Amino acid sequence: MHNPLIFKYLVKLRWRDFANRASACKAEKDITQKGPDCKSEPAEHRQQVPTVVPNIKLRQMKQKQIIIYLCLIVSIITFQGCKNETDIILENTYPISSISPSDDNFADLIFLNNVLKNKQIVFLGEASHGDGATFQAKTRLVKFLHEELNYKVLAFEGATIFDMHYASAVIQQSDKPKTAELEFKKGLCNVWSYTNEFKAMADYVWNKKDSLNIIGIDNTFLNYYASFFPKFLDDAFDISSSTKFDFQRFLTQHNAIITNKFKAVQDSTFNFNHFTQDVNTIKKLIEASKKGSVEARTQIILELENLISYTYEMKAGLEASVPLRDERMAKNLSWYINNFFPNEKVIVWTANYHGATKIRDAIYEEGNDLYQGFTNFAEHVSNEFGNENVFSIAFTSSNGEYNAFSKIDSVSAPETSWEFKIAQEIESNYAFIDFSRIREAPVGDKEFESIILGHKPHFGKWYKIFDGVIYVRNMKPTTYKNTGNNKSYM
């Protein structure tokens, strides 16, 4: 393509070249005092000409150099402007040699030193909760982030404040290496804690229990320790002796919630108003109590608020509960950071969906704008702590299988998807692609198809929704000890 401004400038230079030639001829004519033709100078005067001609040639050479230089600049600019999306992706791709948790040679992850510079909070997602290979890759990343970049807090989706606080206390006090694995099974959702692929993570927490803090930030009362929560409240604050509410009624309805979940709240025998009134009464009793530290009482009160929120979400229904839960997780994480870890760096173990920094830039499905009203977990966190301090890494694949709990399902990227394209363009089985850099390029605002959420195709401006992606070519499903691949723990 011709740039009219550059073309005019080159013409102008060419015109100056002609003008200089004419000036040179005039100078020579003045010297010879003979006719209009520069070539007609007498022989006796020719020795005077070199005082002018070298200057003419020098100017001509400089002008040619300038023209060549300008042409090179135009070529470089044109080349850069014509870079296609593939070129830009490959420039921001870092091959990863291994996802094995036992691989402690972190040379392939050193690039993260610059990528995550000054990032206080890093989200590690997963396309589905049945991605065994991703669990392994995340475990290795946690090890690197803790040992090399000094991240000291590991926050879990699928565990409440009480769940992980209690589990952590038991781990700290125990001298048995298996304790961490067992405590995670009691305090963390079993889509992770019961899998063979998570065992390495539990073992690492045990080995680093003096330097790595584990916390729960969810409000889903699903785990074993959820059933233990009322007993803990009674042991700590003697709430069953209060005459201000019916403790047995609270206990019955609480147990219905954690065993039957949505069905319990929607059942005609469940009285939502009675339950929320009972929880609010317990909050007031604890606020007035002198037992325990102020921090401990504050923590329990926050957990009671999570319980009310969880109950309300179930009443609202699954679809409506999603954004409410994300907001609650953000509040819990914020509370932990502001009160206990203001100067520490935090890793968040969650799903890709919750780690999306702007899910509204994605399309749920054609004709359904479900995502348009959502603000996700990572976006809430970014709004509070600043985009410059938060980095969200998603995981995706192009082939393989994942555990859909009722069955083992296949991962197969459509030919129209971003993952299919990546599979053709890079040789490595594992790689990190830096979306935060790609979105600075002209393609950064592009809307395209990806299977980054649930291994199902969705259109979205994915370069803006996540800060980076770890590509695992062949996904492997989670497996469960003594149960087989298809065991459902949901």
Order of alpha helices (4+ residues) and beta strands (2+ residues): alpha-alpha-alpha-beta-alpha-beta-alpha-beta-alpha-alpha-alpha-alpha-beta-alpha-alpha-alpha-alpha-alpha-alpha-beta-alpha-alpha-beta-beta-alpha-beta-alpha-beta-beta-alpha-beta
